[in-house]
Amino acid sequence: MPTSSPTRSRALSLIVAGVVSAGLFGGASAVFSAQRAGAPDASPNDPAYYARPAVVPFPASNPYTDAKAALGEKLFHDTALSGAGDRACASCHEPGKGFQDGRAAADGLDGAPLGRRTPYIGDAAWGERYFWDGRAASLEEQALGPVQNPREMNQTLDGMVAALKSKPAYAPLFAAAFPEEPQITAANVGKALATFERTILSGQTAFDRWVAGDAKAVSDSAKRGFELFTGKAGCASCHSGWAFTDHAFHDIGLPGDDKGRGAILGEPSVDHAFKTPGLRNVANRAPYMHDGSIATLEAVLDHYAGNYVDRPTLSPDLPRLTLTAGEKADLLAFLRSLDATGPAPAFKPEAPPVKVASLAPVIPVAATLPAEPPANPPVVGQRGKRFSVAAVQLRAGQTLTVHNDDNREHNVRYERDGKEFNSGVQDPGQSALIPFPEAGHYYVFCGIHPKMKLDVDVAGQ
């Protein structure tokens, strides 16, 4: 459970800095990487910071193949994934409408509108948690969510598999896509759909050409808007990176009873928080917000100028815009420079990981650790939506102190072998003790800001 220690904020930060600078290899309790996780080379005020990645990432558990992507595209359009055989993924994520539907909310099978807007799925390969509330940990999990939702596609996984098996064309397609397990299974359907979704990329923009060095690609008004976006207006606090999203969850003051991420985490202080959408092609993606409640980009700026519900759960990153008419026009010009004016760049999947067996022998983690763990556990800080280090090595039974030295609330979690640890929410100045009872690799992240990642390797006793 979290322990409050606001007076130790600066002291703990100094401890972390000392640990990192010392290296602590060999006869020390933990090995820290001195490289900050996700630290970009360029400043967020520099257009180069927003350059598109050269390759598309794929997880080691589901690497890219042409056969898998082709199967996923076919499944994406197949109504067999719905219980009544009348809906497909593409029914709401319409390719002709940029893989969304242009509505505030699609109609559920009961005829009533769904509670949330159909999200844009372009550039989803770079995501962290999926759905507006982040309840899916992967695209593979997300892909099967609407299939099973009684108001969306109302299909069971067994029913879906049976429907696909009844179509003779699918057996050879699954065999080609999954040669190591040539079966029509729900897991393979999820993998194929996720593979196809990762190939859906936003188009090239005038802003991309400007980033690449074409000074005339965007107007002077858009350039001034970029300066506002990254400066006075504070938009880049949440809409950061090349896709213009921090992939985090924020309460921006929209009215309504939907608890969003708070309901998923079981933490009232995160109520009404929803995932930050990316902004590429944003001018063509109205209406806006998770509930489709704002019709135009102009109205979005008005919302941030004070048309929001003031409540304790509001994100500390929420901008409070005070813009002149000229500044508002410049900011809109910048946002419209993010519209696609050409096709997406050539698709290039990330190379699959090299198998460890093909490399030189790996020295066990335990070889770098002392015989007995120290009395004091190591400390990792949190600031700027980042952990202070990227990786930690521990022994089984050790705990890790994570201290929130940020101005935001954070939450520390890991999920491993069906087991989950949840620290609860740490306010600024609070710390949490994270136990690691068993040897193995732990993927630690913040449930509110999932781009905050920490790799923890735990050696046996």
Secondary structure, DSSP 4 states (H G I P E B T S, - for coil): -EEE-GGGHHHHHHHHHHHHHH---SSSS-----SPTT--SS-TTSGGGGPPPSSB---TTS---HHHHHHHHHHHT-GGGSTTS---GGGTSBGGGTSB-SSSSPBPTTSSBPSSPPPP-TTGGG-SSBSTT--BSSHHHHHHHHHH-TTTT---HHHHHHHHHTSTTHHHHHHHH-TTS-S--HHHHHHHHHHHHHT--PPPBHHHHHHTT-TTSS-HHHHHHHHHHHTTT-GGGTS-TTTT----EE-----SS--BHHHHHT-GGGTTBEEPPP-TTGGGS-SBSTT--B-SHHHHHHHHTT-S---TT--TT-------HHHHHHHHHHHHTTSB-SPPPPP-BPPPPPPGGGSSPPPPGGGGS-SS--SSPPEEEEETTEES-SEEEEETT-EEEEEE-SSS-EEEEEEETTEEEEEEEEPTTEEEEEE--SSEEEEEEESSSTT-EEEEEEE--
